[in-house]
């Protein structure tokens, strides 16, 4: 540990960020100053000097950029210069053509020109009456039937009991009503969607950090709003609310939870654990979809240490459990393949969090490759280890049976994301190496088969991230279909059937889910024309 003399004054701007914010004297010790250690918050001690980028600065810059971009798009005629979203950590060399940075995902603007911030919904109708108790009951009932795909992490029993009204609760409840109205079959309730959007966003913007259940309710509101905006194709607003949720969970130290200190309230501890992992998964999912780095990083200078246990099923917390039966382990242990979780009863949220972490690591590993890299053998060893881990994890997920319909929906998301992770990893070599391309095609076909675990006739809504993942998978399948048809080798009907079967399943799912997700509808429309064109060659 480096030490700064307490008698020697620090240079201007050399104090840590917490001391600067409090205008308190800082001794400059690193990695944590004396004041932060004395306040039992050493992990909050950050220094922003020179070109160093801190977690706080990343979040502040991201939120400021998003706010500026939203303001610009709301007033396009004012001639303000365009604000470009960027990664302040990325060195210019990473955009070099010497190696892929990440799989070419669908553009942020969408396949058919979905704007980042479409023309706003009609302003709330004046004097819209408050929902009646009967309407509230119906809205909550509709919401809870789809809660697993909306980012709901609170304990259902406690949620239904409700609590004392306060700003955080107001934002959360209006976000709940918003989703209930959006997914309702009632024309009258659906007509109030814009009203609830306005109420929820206004309440969320006026909420302060808070403590205890207040911050939990505020995080829940931000997650629900983010997923709503993602689903409707308003990606920039979705990212904004995701970053707000990230700032809240990290500011509340939910990534460093000491479950031993919360043993007296396992249900409350479970809510905090699930809040963190829900936000981590959402951050990673949409960062990969929008080709931006996640805010909750697990590598590099902005690495965020995570000691919070992996999430359990809600019922486990109600029974007093706080950690997995086999004991807790870090995300890094999981990503290195250093743990045996073959007998672990994956909770729905754990399935998602692990799949997202694999995708995040696949993006990182694939971005490191360079044709002229000196340590090629070392890289290939890391590539092979991650490929094996992704394949093993997908087999574990594919073996899961006889879960509740809600769990099977989450299983579908996790399996699809795991397939996307494999596609991302092999994008490094798939254009030159036939074996990598065949692996890519195999996992794309498997992603179509993953739809067999859900009955789409009973599923009005699925996580909109699937629109982005399925789009990438459809591109792989269409490319393979064209390659097979253009090949000089005899066409194998079984091969064609596997490809077209997966394409049919995915496009049928996207069509079915388009009613609740404009984003899904836009991606579906773009791929139907492409698939029909490829099929015409078969005829």
Secondary structure, 3 states (H helix, E strand, C coil): CECCCCCCCCCCCCCCHHHHHHCCCCCCCECCCHHHHHCCCHHHCCCCCCCCCCHHHHHHHHHHHHHHHHHHHHCHHHCCCCCCCCCCCCCHHHHCCCCCCCCCCCCCCCCCCCCCCCCCCCCCCCCCCCCCHHHHHHHHHHHHHCHHHCCCCCCHHHHHHCCCCCHHHHHHHHHHHHHHHHCCCCHHHHCCHHHHHHHHHHHHHCCCCCCCHHHHHHHHHHHHHHHHHHHCCCHHHHHHHHHHHHHHHHHCCHHHCCHHHHHHHHHHHHHHHHHHHHHHHHHHHHHHHCCCCCCCCCCCCCCCCCCCCCCCCHHHHHCCCCCCCCCCCCHHHHHCCCCCCCCCCCCHHHHHHHHHHHHHHHHHHHHHCCCCCCCHHHHHHHHHHHHHHHHHHHHHHHCCCCCCHHHHHHHHHHHHHHHHHHHHHHCCCCCCCHHHHHHHHHHHHHHHHHHHHCCHHHCCCCCCHHHHHHHHHHHHHHHHHHHHHHCCCCCCHHHHHHHHHHHHHHHHHHHHHCCCCHHHHHHHHHHHHHHHHHHHHHC
